[in-house]
Amino acid sequence: MKMPQLGKRNPKAPSSGGGIKPPAFVSDLTKDMRDRRLIIPAVALLIAIIAVPLLLASEPEPVSPAPPAAVDPDAAALVPGVLAVQEVGVRDFRKRLDSLARKNPFGDRFVPDAEETDDGVDLAPPLDDTTSGGGTPEPSSQDPVSSPTTPPGTTEPQEPFVLVPRVNVEVGIVGRDQVDVFENVKSGTVLPGKKAPTALFLGNTDDREFAEFLISRDVTQVRGDGNCRPGQNKCEFLRLADGEKALLRYGEDGKRYSLRVTNIFFVRLSESEFNEQE
Protein backbone atom coordinates (compact mmCIF):
# COMPACT_ATOMS: atom_id res chain seq x y z
CA MET A 1 0.00 0.00 0.00
CA LYS A 2 1.54 3.21 -1.13
CA MET A 3 1.63 6.15 1.15
CA PRO A 4 0.86 9.46 -0.37
CA GLN A 5 4.02 11.64 -0.95
CA LEU A 6 3.92 15.01 0.69
CA GLY A 7 5.60 17.97 -0.90
CA LYS A 8 8.93 19.01 0.56
CA ARG A 9 9.08 22.28 2.40
CA ASN A 10 12.09 24.64 2.06
CA PRO A 11 12.91 26.11 5.38
CA LYS A 12 13.03 29.91 5.26
CA ALA A 13 15.80 31.91 6.76
CA PRO A 14 14.81 33.84 9.80
CA SER A 15 13.64 37.31 8.93
CA SER A 16 15.86 40.17 9.98
CA GLY A 17 13.56 43.00 9.29
CA GLY A 18 13.54 42.59 5.50
CA GLY A 19 17.09 44.23 4.94
CA ILE A 20 20.65 43.03 4.26
CA LYS A 21 22.47 42.20 7.40
CA PRO A 22 25.89 43.97 7.58
CA PRO A 23 29.01 42.01 8.42
CA ALA A 24 29.87 41.46 12.01
CA PHE A 25 33.03 43.61 12.05
CA VAL A 26 31.08 46.58 10.60
CA SER A 27 28.43 46.33 13.24
CA ASP A 28 31.07 45.94 15.93
CA LEU A 29 32.98 48.95 14.62
CA THR A 30 29.83 51.05 14.46
CA LYS A 31 28.82 50.06 17.95
CA ASP A 32 32.30 50.77 19.26
CA MET A 33 32.40 54.21 17.62
CA ARG A 34 28.91 55.02 18.89
CA ASP A 35 29.93 54.10 22.42
CA ARG A 36 33.01 56.33 22.18
CA ARG A 37 31.15 59.12 20.40
CA LEU A 38 33.40 59.04 17.32
CA ILE A 39 30.78 58.80 14.63
CA ILE A 40 30.44 62.55 14.12
CA PRO A 41 34.25 63.18 13.95
CA ALA A 42 34.61 60.24 11.53
CA VAL A 43 31.89 61.66 9.25
CA ALA A 44 33.49 65.12 9.37
CA LEU A 45 36.89 63.64 8.52
CA LEU A 46 35.43 61.71 5.60
CA ILE A 47 33.79 64.87 4.26
CA ALA A 48 37.08 66.80 4.60
CA ILE A 49 38.98 64.10 2.73
CA ILE A 50 36.57 64.39 -0.16
CA ALA A 51 36.13 68.20 -0.11
CA VAL A 52 39.78 69.34 0.23
CA PRO A 53 41.04 67.87 -3.07
CA LEU A 54 38.02 69.32 -4.84
CA LEU A 55 38.71 72.78 -3.45
CA LEU A 56 42.41 72.59 -4.31
CA ALA A 57 41.66 71.44 -7.84
CA SER A 58 39.52 74.48 -8.50
CA GLU A 59 41.21 77.31 -10.49
CA PRO A 60 42.71 79.98 -8.19
CA GLU A 61 41.73 83.54 -8.60
CA PRO A 62 44.24 85.61 -10.56
CA VAL A 63 46.41 87.80 -8.38
CA SER A 64 46.68 91.35 -9.54
CA PRO A 65 50.31 92.43 -10.00
CA ALA A 66 51.71 94.99 -7.62
CA PRO A 67 51.99 98.48 -9.03
CA PRO A 68 55.56 99.41 -10.01
CA ALA A 69 57.41 101.56 -7.56
CA ALA A 70 57.73 105.17 -8.45
CA VAL A 71 61.22 106.06 -9.69
CA ASP A 72 62.75 109.21 -8.34
CA PRO A 73 64.01 111.26 -11.30
CA ASP A 74 66.86 112.66 -9.23
CA ALA A 75 68.03 109.18 -8.23
CA ALA A 76 67.88 107.99 -11.85
CA ALA A 77 70.07 110.89 -12.88
CA LEU A 78 72.69 109.99 -10.25
CA VAL A 79 73.06 106.32 -11.24
CA PRO A 80 75.36 106.90 -14.27
CA GLY A 81 77.58 109.15 -12.18
CA VAL A 82 78.00 106.55 -9.43
CA LEU A 83 78.85 103.84 -11.94
CA ALA A 84 81.43 106.08 -13.56
CA VAL A 85 83.13 106.69 -10.20
CA GLN A 86 83.25 102.98 -9.37
CA GLU A 87 84.97 102.08 -12.62
CA VAL A 88 88.62 102.08 -11.55
CA GLY A 89 91.20 101.23 -14.19
CA VAL A 90 94.95 100.66 -14.06
CA ARG A 91 96.67 104.01 -14.09
CA ASP A 92 100.00 104.62 -15.72
CA PHE A 93 102.78 104.21 -13.16
CA ARG A 94 104.42 107.42 -14.43
CA LYS A 95 101.35 109.42 -13.46
CA ARG A 96 101.26 107.81 -10.01
CA LEU A 97 104.98 108.46 -9.40
CA ASP A 98 104.91 111.98 -10.83
CA SER A 99 103.37 113.36 -7.64
CA LEU A 100 106.09 111.67 -5.55
CA ALA A 101 108.83 113.19 -7.70
CA ARG A 102 107.48 116.68 -7.07
CA LYS A 103 107.55 116.02 -3.29
CA ASN A 104 111.18 114.79 -3.20
CA PRO A 105 113.11 117.35 -1.08
CA PHE A 106 116.47 116.10 -2.38
CA GLY A 107 115.61 115.98 -6.07
CA ASP A 108 117.40 119.21 -7.02
CA ARG A 109 120.33 118.98 -4.56
CA PHE A 110 122.66 117.02 -6.84
CA VAL A 111 121.80 118.67 -10.19
CA PRO A 112 124.45 121.24 -11.23
CA ASP A 113 123.20 124.78 -11.49
CA ALA A 114 123.21 126.23 -15.00
CA GLU A 115 124.44 129.64 -13.81
CA GLU A 116 127.42 128.14 -11.99
CA THR A 117 128.36 126.17 -15.10
CA ASP A 118 128.35 129.35 -17.16
CA ASP A 119 130.58 131.08 -14.60
CA GLY A 120 133.30 128.53 -15.05
CA VAL A 121 132.45 125.70 -12.65
CA ASP A 122 133.11 122.57 -14.71
CA LEU A 123 132.26 119.14 -13.29
CA ALA A 124 133.59 117.26 -16.32
CA PRO A 125 136.67 115.05 -15.89
CA PRO A 126 140.05 116.49 -16.96
CA LEU A 127 140.72 116.20 -20.66
CA ASP A 128 143.41 113.95 -22.01
CA ASP A 129 145.97 116.24 -23.64
CA THR A 130 148.23 113.46 -24.93
CA THR A 131 147.78 114.61 -28.50
CA SER A 132 150.64 114.79 -30.94
CA GLY A 133 151.94 118.17 -32.01
CA GLY A 134 150.48 120.05 -29.06
CA GLY A 135 147.13 120.44 -30.79
CA THR A 136 143.97 121.38 -29.02
CA PRO A 137 142.46 118.32 -27.30
CA GLU A 138 139.03 117.26 -28.36
CA PRO A 139 136.25 118.07 -25.88
CA SER A 140 134.99 115.22 -23.80
CA SER A 141 131.66 113.79 -24.81
CA GLN A 142 130.78 112.71 -21.27
CA ASP A 143 127.91 114.37 -19.48
CA PRO A 144 129.08 116.43 -16.46
CA VAL A 145 126.19 115.06 -14.40
CA SER A 146 127.24 111.45 -14.95
CA SER A 147 130.92 112.10 -14.27
CA PRO A 148 132.51 109.54 -11.95
CA THR A 149 134.70 112.16 -10.29
CA THR A 150 134.00 112.99 -6.66
CA PRO A 151 132.29 116.39 -6.26
CA PRO A 152 134.27 118.96 -4.30
CA GLY A 153 133.64 119.01 -0.59
CA THR A 154 132.95 115.27 -0.29
CA THR A 155 135.16 112.64 1.30
CA GLU A 156 135.85 109.11 0.20
CA PRO A 157 133.94 106.35 2.05
CA GLN A 158 135.80 105.09 5.08
CA GLU A 159 136.64 101.45 5.65
CA PRO A 160 134.14 99.64 7.90
CA PHE A 161 135.23 99.20 11.50
CA VAL A 162 134.38 96.81 14.33
CA LEU A 163 134.15 97.42 18.09
CA VAL A 164 135.74 94.51 19.93
CA PRO A 165 135.63 93.99 23.73
CA ARG A 166 138.79 94.22 25.78
CA VAL A 167 139.55 94.00 29.51
CA ASN A 168 142.49 94.45 31.88
CA VAL A 169 142.72 91.98 34.77
CA GLU A 170 145.03 91.01 37.62
CA VAL A 171 145.41 87.30 38.43
CA GLY A 172 147.30 85.92 41.40
CA ILE A 173 147.43 83.02 43.84
CA VAL A 174 145.98 83.61 47.31
CA GLY A 175 148.76 83.56 49.90
CA ARG A 176 151.43 84.76 47.50
CA ASP A 177 152.59 88.27 46.83
CA GLN A 178 152.99 87.75 43.10
CA VAL A 179 150.19 89.14 40.91
CA ASP A 180 150.20 88.88 37.11
CA VAL A 181 148.73 91.76 35.12
CA PHE A 182 146.99 90.96 31.83
CA GLU A 183 146.19 93.97 29.64
CA ASN A 184 144.11 94.20 26.49
CA VAL A 185 142.71 90.69 27.02
CA LYS A 186 140.76 89.44 23.97
CA SER A 187 137.61 87.38 23.94
CA GLY A 188 138.35 83.67 24.27
CA THR A 189 141.49 84.15 26.38
CA VAL A 190 142.02 81.57 29.16
CA LEU A 191 143.05 82.98 32.56
CA PRO A 192 145.54 82.71 34.12
CA GLY A 193 146.82 80.22 31.52
CA LYS A 194 146.51 76.77 29.98
CA LYS A 195 148.17 75.14 32.99
CA ALA A 196 145.38 76.30 35.28
CA PRO A 197 142.41 77.30 33.11
CA THR A 198 140.10 78.70 35.75
CA ALA A 199 138.18 81.27 33.68
CA LEU A 200 137.69 82.25 30.04
CA PHE A 201 136.94 85.85 29.04
CA LEU A 202 133.72 86.03 26.98
CA GLY A 203 133.18 89.76 26.44
CA ASN A 204 131.69 92.96 27.84
CA THR A 205 128.18 94.27 28.15
CA ASP A 206 127.16 97.03 25.74
CA ASP A 207 127.33 99.68 28.45
CA ARG A 208 130.89 98.58 29.45
CA GLU A 209 129.67 98.08 33.01
CA PHE A 210 130.43 94.37 33.37
CA ALA A 211 132.93 91.86 32.05
CA GLU A 212 131.69 88.28 31.62
CA PHE A 213 133.70 85.10 32.20
CA LEU A 214 133.05 81.40 31.66
CA ILE A 215 134.11 79.41 34.74
CA SER A 216 135.85 76.06 34.27
CA ARG A 217 134.16 72.86 35.43
CA ASP A 218 137.25 72.10 37.50
CA VAL A 219 136.60 75.14 39.70
CA THR A 220 134.96 73.83 42.87
CA GLN A 221 134.31 77.10 44.69
CA VAL A 222 133.75 80.75 43.80
CA ARG A 223 133.78 83.47 46.46
CA GLY A 224 134.11 87.23 46.53
CA ASP A 225 132.50 89.90 44.39
CA GLY A 226 130.53 89.54 41.21
CA ASN A 227 127.40 87.73 40.16
CA CYS A 228 127.36 83.97 39.54
CA ARG A 229 124.88 82.18 37.36
CA PRO A 230 122.93 79.98 37.82
CA GLY A 231 123.95 80.23 41.50
CA GLN A 232 126.79 80.79 43.95
CA ASN A 233 127.14 77.06 44.72
CA LYS A 234 127.26 76.16 41.01
CA CYS A 235 128.90 79.03 39.17
CA GLU A 236 129.13 78.64 35.41
CA PHE A 237 129.04 82.30 34.32
CA LEU A 238 130.72 85.06 36.35
CA ARG A 239 130.04 88.76 35.81
CA LEU A 240 132.46 91.28 37.35
CA ALA A 241 132.32 95.06 37.34
CA ASP A 242 135.31 97.35 37.15
CA GLY A 243 137.30 96.97 40.38
CA GLU A 244 135.58 93.78 41.61
CA LYS A 245 137.53 90.64 42.56
CA ALA A 246 136.54 86.98 42.80
CA LEU A 247 138.33 84.02 44.43
CA LEU A 248 138.30 80.74 42.50
CA ARG A 249 139.43 77.40 43.92
CA TYR A 250 140.87 75.21 41.17
CA GLY A 251 140.14 71.52 41.67
CA GLU A 252 143.26 69.87 40.24
CA ASP A 253 145.86 71.64 42.38
CA GLY A 254 143.53 72.96 45.11
CA LYS A 255 144.94 76.49 44.80
CA ARG A 256 142.81 79.60 45.12
CA TYR A 257 143.21 82.12 42.33
CA SER A 258 142.17 85.76 42.61
CA LEU A 259 140.66 87.42 39.53
CA ARG A 260 140.32 91.21 39.64
CA VAL A 261 139.04 93.44 36.83
CA THR A 262 140.84 96.78 36.48
CA ASN A 263 139.41 98.19 33.22
CA ILE A 264 136.56 97.41 30.83
CA PHE A 265 136.63 98.98 27.36
CA PHE A 266 136.14 98.50 23.62
CA VAL A 267 138.71 98.81 20.83
CA ARG A 268 137.86 100.14 17.39
CA LEU A 269 139.46 98.05 14.66
CA SER A 270 139.12 98.19 10.92
CA GLU A 271 137.78 95.16 9.13
CA SER A 272 141.23 94.15 7.90
CA GLU A 273 142.80 94.57 11.36
CA PHE A 274 139.98 92.59 12.93
CA ASN A 275 140.50 89.72 10.50
CA GLU A 276 144.25 89.71 11.18
CA GLN A 277 144.00 89.79 14.98
CA GLU A 278 141.02 87.54 15.43
C-alpha positions in Angstrom: 0.0 0.0 0.0 1.5 3.2 -1.1 1.6 6.2 1.1 0.9 9.5 -0.4 4.0 11.6 -0.9 3.9 15.0 0.7 5.6 18.0 -0.9 8.9 19.0 0.6 9.1 22.3 2.4 12.1 24.6 2.1 12.9 26.1 5.4 13.0 29.9 5.3 15.8 31.9 6.8 14.8 33.8 9.8 13.6 37.3 8.9 15.9 40.2 10.0 13.6 43.0 9.3 13.5 42.6 5.5 17.1 44.2 4.9 20.6 43.0 4.3 22.5 42.2 7.4 25.9 44.0 7.6 29.0 42.0 8.4 29.9 41.5 12.0 33.0 43.6 12.0 31.1 46.6 10.6 28.4 46.3 13.2 31.1 45.9 15.9 33.0 49.0 14.6 29.8 51.1 14.5 28.8 50.1 18.0 32.3 50.8 19.3 32.4 54.2 17.6 28.9 55.0 18.9 29.9 54.1 22.4 33.0 56.3 22.2 31.1 59.1 20.4 33.4 59.0 17.3 30.8 58.8 14.6 30.4 62.6 14.1 34.3 63.2 14.0 34.6 60.2 11.5 31.9 61.7 9.2 33.5 65.1 9.4 36.9 63.6 8.5 35.4 61.7 5.6 33.8 64.9 4.3 37.1 66.8 4.6 39.0 64.1 2.7 36.6 64.4 -0.2 36.1 68.2 -0.1 39.8 69.3 0.2 41.0 67.9 -3.1 38.0 69.3 -4.8 38.7 72.8 -3.4 42.4 72.6 -4.3 41.7 71.4 -7.8 39.5 74.5 -8.5 41.2 77.3 -10.5 42.7 80.0 -8.2 41.7 83.5 -8.6 44.2 85.6 -10.6 46.4 87.8 -8.4 46.7 91.4 -9.5 50.3 92.4 -10.0 51.7 95.0 -7.6 52.0 98.5 -9.0 55.6 99.4 -10.0 57.4 101.6 -7.6 57.7 105.2 -8.5 61.2 106.1 -9.7 62.8 109.2 -8.3 64.0 111.3 -11.3 66.9 112.7 -9.2 68.0 109.2 -8.2 67.9 108.0 -11.8 70.1 110.9 -12.9 72.7 110.0 -10.3 73.1 106.3 -11.2 75.4 106.9 -14.3 77.6 109.2 -12.2 78.0 106.5 -9.4 78.8 103.8 -11.9 81.4 106.1 -13.6 83.1 106.7 -10.2 83.2 103.0 -9.4 85.0 102.1 -12.6 88.6 102.1 -11.6 91.2 101.2 -14.2 94.9 100.7 -14.1 96.7 104.0 -14.1 100.0 104.6 -15.7 102.8 104.2 -13.2 104.4 107.4 -14.4 101.3 109.4 -13.5 101.3 107.8 -10.0 105.0 108.5 -9.4 104.9 112.0 -10.8 103.4 113.4 -7.6 106.1 111.7 -5.5 108.8 113.2 -7.7 107.5 116.7 -7.1 107.5 116.0 -3.3 111.2 114.8 -3.2 113.1 117.4 -1.1 116.5 116.1 -2.4 115.6 116.0 -6.1 117.4 119.2 -7.0 120.3 119.0 -4.6 122.7 117.0 -6.8 121.8 118.7 -10.2 124.4 121.2 -11.2 123.2 124.8 -11.5 123.2 126.2 -15.0 124.4 129.6 -13.8 127.4 128.1 -12.0 128.4 126.2 -15.1 128.3 129.3 -17.2 130.6 131.1 -14.6 133.3 128.5 -15.0 132.4 125.7 -12.7 133.1 122.6 -14.7 132.3 119.1 -13.3 133.6 117.3 -16.3 136.7 115.1 -15.9 140.0 116.5 -17.0 140.7 116.2 -20.7 143.4 113.9 -22.0 146.0 116.2 -23.6 148.2 113.5 -24.9 147.8 114.6 -28.5 150.6 114.8 -30.9 151.9 118.2 -32.0 150.5 120.1 -29.1 147.1 120.4 -30.8 144.0 121.4 -29.0 142.5 118.3 -27.3 139.0 117.3 -28.4 136.3 118.1 -25.9 135.0 115.2 -23.8 131.7 113.8 -24.8 130.8 112.7 -21.3 127.9 114.4 -19.5 129.1 116.4 -16.5 126.2 115.1 -14.4 127.2 111.4 -15.0 130.9 112.1 -14.3 132.5 109.5 -12.0 134.7 112.2 -10.3 134.0 113.0 -6.7 132.3 116.4 -6.3 134.3 119.0 -4.3 133.6 119.0 -0.6 132.9 115.3 -0.3 135.2 112.6 1.3 135.9 109.1 0.2 133.9 106.4 2.1 135.8 105.1 5.1 136.6 101.5 5.7 134.1 99.6 7.9 135.2 99.2 11.5 134.4 96.8 14.3 134.1 97.4 18.1 135.7 94.5 19.9 135.6 94.0 23.7 138.8 94.2 25.8 139.6 94.0 29.5 142.5 94.4 31.9 142.7 92.0 34.8 145.0 91.0 37.6 145.4 87.3 38.4 147.3 85.9 41.4 147.4 83.0 43.8 146.0 83.6 47.3 148.8 83.6 49.9 151.4 84.8 47.5 152.6 88.3 46.8 153.0 87.7 43.1 150.2 89.1 40.9 150.2 88.9 37.1 148.7 91.8 35.1 147.0 91.0 31.8 146.2 94.0 29.6 144.1 94.2 26.5 142.7 90.7 27.0 140.8 89.4 24.0 137.6 87.4 23.9 138.3 83.7 24.3 141.5 84.1 26.4 142.0 81.6 29.2 143.1 83.0 32.6 145.5 82.7 34.1 146.8 80.2 31.5 146.5 76.8 30.0 148.2 75.1 33.0 145.4 76.3 35.3 142.4 77.3 33.1 140.1 78.7 35.8 138.2 81.3 33.7 137.7 82.3 30.0 136.9 85.9 29.0 133.7 86.0 27.0 133.2 89.8 26.4 131.7 93.0 27.8 128.2 94.3 28.1 127.2 97.0 25.7 127.3 99.7 28.5 130.9 98.6 29.5 129.7 98.1 33.0 130.4 94.4 33.4 132.9 91.9 32.0 131.7 88.3 31.6 133.7 85.1 32.2 133.0 81.4 31.7 134.1 79.4 34.7 135.8 76.1 34.3 134.2 72.9 35.4 137.3 72.1 37.5 136.6 75.1 39.7 135.0 73.8 42.9 134.3 77.1 44.7 133.7 80.8 43.8 133.8 83.5 46.5 134.1 87.2 46.5 132.5 89.9 44.4 130.5 89.5 41.2 127.4 87.7 40.2 127.4 84.0 39.5 124.9 82.2 37.4 122.9 80.0 37.8 123.9 80.2 41.5 126.8 80.8 43.9 127.1 77.1 44.7 127.3 76.2 41.0 128.9 79.0 39.2 129.1 78.6 35.4 129.0 82.3 34.3 130.7 85.1 36.3 130.0 88.8 35.8 132.5 91.3 37.4 132.3 95.1 37.3 135.3 97.4 37.1 137.3 97.0 40.4 135.6 93.8 41.6 137.5 90.6 42.6 136.5 87.0 42.8 138.3 84.0 44.4 138.3 80.7 42.5 139.4 77.4 43.9 140.9 75.2 41.2 140.1 71.5 41.7 143.3 69.9 40.2 145.9 71.6 42.4 143.5 73.0 45.1 144.9 76.5 44.8 142.8 79.6 45.1 143.2 82.1 42.3 142.2 85.8 42.6 140.7 87.4 39.5 140.3 91.2 39.6 139.0 93.4 36.8 140.8 96.8 36.5 139.4 98.2 33.2 136.6 97.4 30.8 136.6 99.0 27.4 136.1 98.5 23.6 138.7 98.8 20.8 137.9 100.1 17.4 139.5 98.0 14.7 139.1 98.2 10.9 137.8 95.2 9.1 141.2 94.2 7.9 142.8 94.6 11.4 140.0 92.6 12.9 140.5 89.7 10.5 144.2 89.7 11.2 144.0 89.8 15.0 141.0 87.5 15.4 
